[in-house]
Amino acid sequence: PQALSDALWAFARLGSNPGDPSSKVVLAGLAAEAAAEGSAWWASLAARGQAPLGDAVARLLWAAVALAAGTERLSQLREAVGDGGGLSSSGLGATGSEEVPALAPPAGPSPALLALLAALRGEADTSVILLWALAALGLLRPAALAARLAVAVAAQGPEPRSVSEPREAWSWALLWELMLLAGVAGEIPSPEKAHRHWLAERAALRAARQPGTSQVGGAMLEPLGRALEALGVLHKLDSEAAVGPQGHGIIVDALLLPPKGSSST
């Protein structure tokens, strides 16, 4: 599972089509299949002490979410890894177009993934990646996410409070998004560091040229700006929506401004 998760993670980290449209469909299907069929078993093994599998599960789920974004695969993946979900009887087919029996929305992560989260205490990088994937799937509400983050990056032990921080820049960037989603950006250690890494990650992805197109970084926003101007909508392109501490937040492609004379957004 480590080799598979690393390969899918690398493709997902490209941040754009890894070659042509059909390749992303294939990769999304492979990632969703692997996550649906193997994550519970691998998570159970990892929770029993096979630590490398924990990182494999986290990266695989993150890759599956990233590659399946905007497709029906995402809802199928949510059912497969959620509590009460599971598509093992019918599976996720090669194209993701099969009829899937209606299931009640999962209330949260599967027991196997919850056990893995508990076993990852002090492993900040893996915990953050896994929490991000579960939050993106809608399996963790903000309050539950805040509680999990407190354990993941600020473990409370018998000695004075010890902080477990991510080691990878990418994990720091994910942590910033989780802080904002959970509403705890001012409570988790080193929010400024997380914000800096998020900005760096975004800049790197925006600077990457998408295969088969000449649109790079800010050039991608020009058509959006022209469209908003034609509609008479006041806006700021590539602007930071301040929802975190010290006025920081998430940079969005276009921040819509209130009409002149209005006091609300």
C-alpha positions in Angstrom: 0.0 0.0 0.0 2.9 2.4 0.6 4.0 2.4 -3.0 0.4 2.8 -4.3 -0.4 5.7 -1.9 2.9 7.4 -2.7 2.3 7.2 -6.5 -1.3 8.5 -6.3 -0.3 11.2 -3.8 2.4 12.4 -6.3 -0.1 12.6 -9.1 -2.6 14.4 -6.9 0.0 16.9 -5.8 0.5 18.0 -9.4 -2.5 20.2 -8.7 -3.8 19.8 -12.3 -4.4 17.3 -15.0 -1.5 14.9 -15.0 -1.3 14.7 -18.8 -4.8 14.6 -20.4 -8.4 14.5 -19.1 -8.8 10.7 -19.4 -5.8 10.1 -17.2 -7.3 11.9 -14.3 -10.5 9.8 -14.6 -8.4 6.7 -14.5 -6.4 7.9 -11.5 -9.5 9.0 -9.6 -11.0 5.6 -10.2 -7.9 3.8 -9.0 -7.6 6.0 -5.9 -11.2 5.6 -5.0 -11.2 1.9 -5.5 -8.1 1.4 -3.4 -9.4 3.7 -0.6 -12.8 2.0 -0.5 -11.4 -1.5 -0.5 -8.2 -1.2 1.5 -8.3 1.7 3.8 -10.3 0.0 6.6 -8.0 -3.1 6.6 -4.8 -1.0 6.4 -6.1 1.4 9.1 -6.8 -1.5 11.4 -3.3 -2.9 10.9 -1.8 0.6 11.4 -3.7 1.1 14.6 -2.2 -2.1 15.9 1.4 -0.9 15.6 2.2 -1.1 11.9 3.0 2.6 11.7 4.1 3.0 8.0 0.6 1.9 7.0 -0.9 4.8 8.9 0.9 7.3 6.6 -0.1 5.2 3.6 -3.8 5.3 4.5 -3.7 9.1 5.1 -1.9 9.9 1.8 -4.2 7.5 -0.1 -7.3 9.1 1.2 -6.0 12.6 0.6 -5.1 11.6 -3.0 -8.5 10.0 -3.6 -10.3 13.2 -2.4 -8.0 15.4 -4.5 -8.3 13.3 -7.7 -12.1 12.7 -7.3 -13.0 16.3 -6.6 -16.0 17.4 -8.6 -17.0 13.9 -9.6 -19.5 11.4 -8.2 -16.6 9.4 -6.9 -16.4 11.7 -4.0 -19.8 10.9 -2.6 -19.1 7.2 -3.2 -15.8 7.5 -1.4 -17.6 9.2 1.5 -20.0 6.4 1.9 -17.2 3.8 1.7 -15.0 5.2 4.4 -17.7 6.6 6.7 -19.3 5.0 9.7 -22.2 2.8 8.4 -21.0 3.2 4.8 -19.4 0.5 2.7 -19.6 -0.4 -0.9 -17.9 -3.8 -0.6 -20.8 -5.8 -2.0 -21.1 -3.8 -5.2 -17.7 -2.0 -5.3 -16.8 1.1 -7.1 -16.6 0.2 -10.8 -14.0 1.2 -13.3 -15.9 4.3 -14.5 -17.8 5.1 -11.3 -21.1 5.0 -13.3 -22.7 2.0 -11.6 -25.9 2.2 -9.7 -25.2 2.4 -6.0 -27.9 1.5 -3.4 -29.1 4.5 -1.4 -27.5 4.7 2.0 -28.0 7.1 4.9 -25.2 9.6 5.0 -22.4 8.5 7.2 -22.4 10.1 10.6 -18.6 10.2 10.8 -15.4 8.3 10.0 -15.5 4.5 10.1 -14.4 2.8 13.4 -11.2 1.7 11.8 -10.2 5.2 10.9 -11.2 6.5 14.3 -9.0 3.9 15.9 -6.1 4.9 13.6 -6.6 8.6 14.6 -6.3 7.6 18.3 -3.2 5.5 17.6 -1.5 8.5 15.7 -1.2 10.6 18.9 1.9 12.7 18.5 2.3 11.9 14.7 1.3 15.3 13.5 2.0 15.0 9.8 -0.1 11.8 9.3 -2.8 13.1 11.6 -3.2 16.3 9.8 -3.3 14.7 6.4 -5.9 12.2 7.5 -8.0 14.9 9.3 -7.9 17.0 6.1 -9.2 14.1 4.0 -12.0 13.3 6.5 -13.0 17.0 6.8 -13.1 17.3 3.0 -15.4 14.3 2.8 -17.7 15.9 5.3 -17.1 13.2 7.9 -15.9 15.6 10.7 -17.9 18.6 11.8 -16.0 21.7 13.0 -16.4 20.9 16.7 -15.2 17.3 16.2 -12.4 18.6 14.0 -11.3 21.1 16.6 -11.1 18.4 19.3 -9.1 16.1 17.0 -6.7 18.9 16.1 -6.0 19.6 19.8 -4.9 16.0 20.2 -3.0 15.9 16.9 -0.8 18.9 17.3 -0.9 19.7 21.0 -0.8 16.4 22.9 -1.6 16.6 26.6 0.5 14.1 28.6 1.6 13.5 32.2 4.4 16.1 31.8 3.9 19.8 31.0 2.1 20.3 27.8 4.1 19.1 24.8 3.5 20.2 21.2 3.7 17.8 18.3 4.1 19.9 15.1 4.2 18.8 11.5 7.6 18.3 9.8 6.6 18.8 6.2 5.7 22.2 4.7 2.8 20.6 2.9 1.3 19.3 6.2 1.6 22.8 7.7 -0.4 24.2 4.7 -3.1 21.6 5.3 -3.1 22.4 9.0 -3.8 26.1 8.2 -7.0 25.2 6.3 -8.1 22.9 9.1 -7.5 25.6 11.7 -9.8 28.0 9.8 -12.4 25.3 9.2 -12.5 24.3 12.8 -12.3 28.0 14.0 -9.3 27.4 16.2 -6.6 29.3 14.3 -5.9 31.4 17.4 -5.7 28.4 19.7 -3.4 25.9 17.9 0.3 26.5 18.3 2.2 28.4 15.5 -0.7 29.7 13.4 1.6 32.2 11.7 3.9 29.4 10.6 1.0 27.4 9.2 -0.2 30.5 7.3 3.3 31.1 5.8 3.5 27.6 4.5 0.0 27.8 3.1 1.0 30.9 1.1 4.1 29.2 -0.1 2.3 26.1 -1.2 -0.3 28.1 -3.0 2.3 30.2 -4.8 4.1 27.1 -6.0 0.9 25.5 -7.4 -0.2 28.7 -9.0 3.2 29.1 -10.7 3.1 25.6 -12.2 2.1 25.6 -15.8 -0.9 23.4 -16.6 -0.3 20.9 -19.3 -1.5 21.9 -22.7 -2.3 25.5 -21.8 -0.4 28.8 -21.6 -2.5 30.1 -18.7 -0.2 30.4 -15.7 -0.8 31.9 -12.2 -2.4 35.3 -12.4 -3.2 35.0 -16.1 -5.8 32.5 -15.3 -7.7 35.2 -13.4 -7.9 37.7 -16.3 -11.1 36.1 -17.9 -12.7 36.0 -14.5 -12.0 39.7 -13.9 -13.4 40.7 -17.2 -16.5 38.7 -16.6 -17.1 40.3 -13.3 -16.5 43.8 -14.7 -19.0 43.1 -17.5 -21.6 42.2 -14.8 -20.8 45.3 -12.8 -19.7 43.4 -9.8 -17.2 45.1 -7.5 -14.3 42.7 -6.7 -10.7 42.2 -5.8 -8.8 39.4 -7.7 -6.5 37.1 -5.8 -7.5 38.6 -2.5 -7.3 37.2 1.0 -10.6 36.7 2.8 -9.7 37.5 6.4 -11.2 34.8 8.6 -8.3 33.9 10.8 -6.0 35.6 13.3 -4.2 38.8 12.5 -6.5 39.3 9.5 -5.2 36.2 7.7 -7.4 33.7 6.0 -7.7 32.0 2.6 -6.8 33.7 -0.7 -9.6 33.4 -3.2 -9.6 34.0 -6.9 -12.1 36.8 -6.5 -13.4 38.5 -3.4 -16.8 40.1 -4.1 -17.2 43.5 -2.5 -20.5 45.1 -1.4 -22.1 47.7 -3.8 -21.0 51.3 -3.2 -23.0 52.8 -0.3 -23.6 49.4 1.3 -22.1 48.4 4.6 -22.4 44.7 4.3 -20.9 42.0 2.0 
